[in-house]
Each structure stands twice: as structure tokens, then as C-alpha cells.
């Protein structure tokens, strides 16, 4: 199976689809199984791919490079084969199924392992130091806070950097349609769970639980999330507090209060915000990438579709030059190229 990367740049949207510009994932699989890329993260020219493997007997975390001056792009198992289960689903000391990854400010790669369905291995976080020869430096058992049934719709994000470019403090999770957010404190190595509520509309006194499906962080560190109805909410102020104060709220208040920002074009996924505060998101139902430049009093007119396809979009992300890229599960051809009218 081929996963295609598509470029969306600026106001002139151009989609590049050259068959030779692809990662040769079979180089990392001794069984030459079919791969399906579910998520990627970048660190300069290094790319880390979380993949599903058809045989279930191969590594699920692959390192590639991009961009490079030659094709096809080579790949290797990260950090090496001995870390991966490779079909041994009873050995919970090994990486079973990579679901998500992200590199923090200290050049450490955080990997979410959701385990293999039907086995005893609980979800875990693996941490690898990219500076120290990819050494594994930490392993965190998440089973007490993230159940096996939560992994099907699990969304993971690393929190924003702190003031004065301090390193990221927390990793956040939303689990299914539960009206809450779960957070892991990297420094204190503690877990916390907070409910989500909003008055939803002005002049409404009653608060309602908000069931998130996706979330991201704004330029000031504010939490921005959408629910299953496509409504968008925000904390308005920075989510985290400095120092060792309790995460997300005071020690008395256990609820995150959200303000209703408006409506998206549908239930979203892969929400990200660029350096100008513009929100981009995917509507999986329609295979559309949408741009939302103004995050206040959002209406349908404030959401601009910049790309649409009949196939599934796995992820949208920014490259080093701030161009927006789409990770799709299809091979594009000439008719997919778009030009201004």
C-alpha cells in the first residue's frame, strides 16, 4: 500500500504527485509486507513514521529522510530491530504498535505505543534521545489512565513550549468521546484528568460537558478543541501554569472552562495552527482540508476548503519552510493537480 505526501503552499495551491517521490518502506521490512502510514513527525531532515503492517510481524516505527536529492527515499527501522515486537505480542517490553510520535525541545522522540489488539500489553510512551545515539531514556506505562478500548480514537498532542522557550511540560490525550482531557506531566511524572465544560453560547448560565474529537494549541498556548458536532471551543488563555502549580487549573477547580468560538464545516481531525494563528483541519467525512483564518464568531463563510479528495487523509503537517503538507492514502495523478481559476 502506498502513502502519498501532497504539498499545499500559500494561496496558490499546488499538489505534487510524482510516483518516484516516495519512501521505500519495504527496505525496513524483511517480510516485504504491505505498510500503511498512520502518522509522521519531523526533526530537521529526519522523519519518523508510525505504520500499520499487514503481516503484524514487522516493526511499526520507521525512520526516513525528507527532503533528499535522490529517490526513492531510503528508510530504516528506528532505533533498531531489537526494540520491536515483530509479531511477539506477549512480550510487553517491546514496541508493539506505534500510534503517534513527536520530538520535544530537548530533541527527544516521544512515541505512543497502543499495543496490539487482544493482547495484555497496555498503552505506553517510549522516549528516545536523538542526540545520544537514539538511546531509550524513558518508558511510561499508561494503562491505568488509557484503556485498550480507548486506543481506537486516541488523539495525542504534546503541549506548547513554556514562556521564554522553556521545554514542553505536558502531553495531552483525548479518549473516545469522554468529556475530559487526560494529561501527563513530564517533569513531575504524574497524571491528571480534567473535565471539559462550556456555556456554549452567550447569555447562557448553564454549563454543558464538551466531548472532544480533536484538539491543538494556539499561539499563546491556549487549548483549542472541536467536538463531534463540529463546534470549536477554546480556553482563551494559556492552558498551562508556570512552576509546579497544578496542571490545567487551580487545586480547587477541577474543570476546564471553554468558550464557544463558532462552527467548523464538520467534525474535524488533524487540527494545526500556523505561525499567523490560522487554523487548518481535515474533515474526514469529505476528505477536505479547510483553512480558518479568524478564530472568533466562526461561521461557514469563515471556513475555506483548500483541498478535497475522495480518499482518506491521514494527517496534515507543516514542513520546515511552513508549507502545508497532506499525508494521504492514495497515489495522485495529473487530474489531481489544481490551478487558480
NUMIGU-364198 format. One record per residue (C-alpha): x, y, z. Coordinates in steps of 0.1 Angstrom, whole numbers, padded with zeros to 4 digits, always signed. Each point is the difference from the previous one (the first is absolute). Layout:
N
XYZ
...
***
This chain:
341
+0000+0000+0000
+0013+0034-0009
-0003+0032+0021
+0002+0032-0020
+0013+0033+0013
-0016+0031-0016
+0012+0037+0002
-0023+0029+0006
+0018+0033+0000
-0013+0035+0006
-0030+0013-0019
+0010-0017-0032
-0008-0036+0008
+0022-0025-0020
-0001-0037+0005
+0031-0019-0009
-0004-0037-0008
+0031-0016-0015
+0000-0038+0003
+0038+0000+0006
-0003+0023+0030
-0008-0025+0027
+0014-0018+0029
+0011-0036-0008
-0014-0015+0032
+0008-0036-0011
+0037+0007+0008
-0010-0001+0036
-0021-0031-0002
+0017-0034-0003
-0033-0016-0009
-0009+0027-0026
-0035+0004+0014
-0025+0027-0009
+0005+0032+0020
-0025+0026+0009
+0013+0033+0014
-0022+0013+0028
+0020+0029+0013
+0033+0018-0005
+0022+0025+0019
+0030+0019-0010
+0033+0012+0015
+0020+0020-0026
+0005-0025-0029
-0009-0030+0021
-0035-0014-0003
-0016-0026+0023
-0028-0021-0014
-0025-0018+0021
-0013-0028-0022
-0024-0029+0000
+0014-0032-0015
-0022-0025-0017
+0019-0031+0013
+0002+0013+0036
+0034-0015+0002
+0021+0031-0009
+0012+0032+0016
-0026+0028+0002
+0024+0030+0006
+0020+0010-0031
+0026+0028-0005
+0003+0017-0034
+0015+0032-0013
-0017+0029-0018
+0006+0018-0021
+0029-0017-0017
+0016+0004-0034
-0005-0036-0012
-0030-0024-0003
-0014-0022+0013
+0007+0012+0035
+0017-0026+0022
-0014-0012+0033
+0013-0018+0031
-0016-0016+0031
+0001+0025+0029
+0021-0002+0022
+0008-0037-0009
-0019-0033-0004
+0006-0012+0036
-0024+0026+0014
-0030-0013-0021
-0023-0030+0007
+0000-0012-0036
-0030-0023+0007
+0009-0009+0036
-0032+0015+0016
+0006-0016+0034
+0033+0019+0007
-0012+0034+0013
+0036+0013+0004
+0000+0005-0038
-0017+0026-0022
-0032-0016-0013
-0017+0027-0021
+0012+0036-0004
-0030+0023-0002
+0014+0035+0003
+0034+0018+0005
+0014+0035+0006
+0034+0015+0007
+0002+0023+0030
+0023+0030+0006
+0027-0022+0014
+0002-0021-0032
-0017-0030+0016
-0024-0020-0021
-0032-0009+0019
-0018-0030-0015
-0035-0012+0010
-0003-0038-0001
-0036-0012+0001
+0008-0037+0002
-0015-0027-0022
-0038-0007+0001
-0009-0029+0023
+0033-0002+0018
+0009+0008+0036
+0024+0029-0009
-0013+0033+0012
+0005+0033-0018
+0035+0016+0007
+0021+0029-0008
+0036-0006-0012
+0026+0028+0000
+0031-0001-0021
+0029+0026+0002
+0008+0010-0036
+0033+0017+0012
+0012-0030+0019
+0000-0025-0029
-0038-0006+0003
+0004-0015+0034
-0032-0010+0018
-0001+0023+0031
-0035-0005+0014
-0030-0024-0002
-0034+0010+0015
-0029-0024+0006
-0032+0017-0009
-0023-0030+0007
-0016+0015+0032
-0012+0031-0019
-0004-0012-0036
-0019-0032-0005
+0003-0024-0029
-0034+0010-0013
+0011+0037+0000
+0027-0005-0026
-0023-0002-0031
-0007+0037+0002
+0029+0011+0021
+0013+0035-0009
+0034+0011+0015
+0017+0034+0000
+0030+0014+0017
-0007+0032+0018
+0015+0034-0011
+0034+0012+0011
+0000+0021+0032
+0008+0037+0003
+0035+0010-0011
+0003-0031-0022
-0001-0025+0029
-0005-0036-0009
-0034-0016-0004
-0015-0009+0034
-0029-0023-0008
-0013-0026-0024
-0038+0000-0005
-0025-0027-0010
-0036-0001-0009
-0017-0034+0002
-0030-0009-0021
-0029+0024+0007
+0007+0005+0037
-0006+0036+0011
+0035+0004+0014
+0036+0003-0007
+0028-0021+0015
+0035+0014+0005
+0034-0014+0009
+0023+0025+0018
+0035-0007-0015
+0019+0017+0028
-0020-0013+0030
-0008-0034-0017
-0036+0002+0012
-0034-0005-0017
-0030+0023+0002
-0035-0001-0014
-0022+0030-0005
-0036+0003-0012
-0009+0024-0029
-0030+0024+0003
-0013+0030-0018
-0030+0023+0001
+0000-0005-0037
-0018+0033-0008
-0001+0035+0014
-0025+0008+0027
-0003-0037+0009
+0005-0007+0037
+0001-0038-0001
+0032-0018-0009
+0000-0031-0022
+0026-0028-0004
+0020+0002-0031
+0010-0033-0018
+0032+0008-0020
+0010-0018-0031
+0031+0020-0008
+0022+0028+0014
+0030+0022-0004
+0017+0030+0016
-0001+0037-0010
+0028+0025-0003
-0004+0009+0037
-0002-0036+0012
-0038+0000+0003
-0018-0033-0005
-0021-0001-0031
-0023-0030-0006
-0029-0012-0021
-0029-0023+0009
-0018-0026-0020
-0025+0026-0013
+0028+0021-0015
-0002+0028+0026
+0032+0017+0010
+0010+0010+0036
+0030+0016+0017
+0013+0007+0035
+0008+0036-0014
+0030+0002+0024
+0031-0022+0003
-0009-0035+0012
+0031-0007+0021
+0013+0018+0030
+0036+0007+0008
+0021-0017+0027
-0015-0030+0019
-0036+0012+0003
-0026-0025-0008
-0006-0007-0036
-0029+0015-0019
-0017+0017+0029
+0004+0009+0037
+0000-0027+0026
-0037+0009+0008
-0015+0003-0035
+0002-0034-0019
-0018+0011-0032
+0014+0017-0031
-0024+0028-0010
-0003+0004-0038
-0013+0029-0021
-0020-0008-0031
+0018+0014-0031
-0024-0010-0028
-0007-0029-0023
+0024-0019-0024
-0012-0016-0032
-0002-0034+0018
+0016-0023+0025
+0037+0006-0003
+0033-0018+0003
+0037+0009-0002
-0005+0036+0011
+0031+0022-0002
+0006+0038+0003
+0027+0018-0020
+0023+0029+0011
-0027+0025-0009
-0027-0016+0021
-0019-0015-0029
-0017-0033+0007
+0002-0029-0024
-0020-0032+0004
-0013-0031-0018
-0036-0011-0004
+0004-0038-0003
-0036-0004-0012
+0007+0020-0032
+0038-0003-0003
+0004+0037+0001
+0027+0023+0014
-0014+0032+0014
+0016+0033+0009
-0016+0022+0027
+0018+0034+0003
-0021+0017+0027
-0006-0019+0032
-0029+0020+0013
-0037+0000-0009
+0008-0027-0025
-0027-0007-0027
+0000-0021-0031
+0013+0030-0020
+0031+0001+0023
+0010-0036-0011
+0017-0003-0034
+0005-0034-0016
+0034-0001-0015
+0002-0037-0011
-0025-0028-0003
+0004-0036-0010
-0020-0032-0002
+0026-0018+0021
+0009+0000+0036
+0023+0027+0014
+0021-0013+0028
+0017+0032+0012
+0010+0036-0009
+0032+0015+0012
+0025+0028-0007
+0034-0005-0015
+0030+0021+0010
-0009+0028-0025
-0035+0003+0015
-0017-0016-0030
-0030-0022+0008
+0002-0036-0010
-0026-0027-0002
+0006-0037+0008
-0025-0019-0021
-0006-0037-0006
-0002+0003-0038
+0023+0005-0029
-0008+0032-0018
+0000+0006-0037
-0001+0028-0025
-0038+0008+0005
+0007+0007+0037
+0022+0030-0008
-0017+0032+0008
+0005+0034-0016
-0016+0034+0008
-0031+0008-0020
***
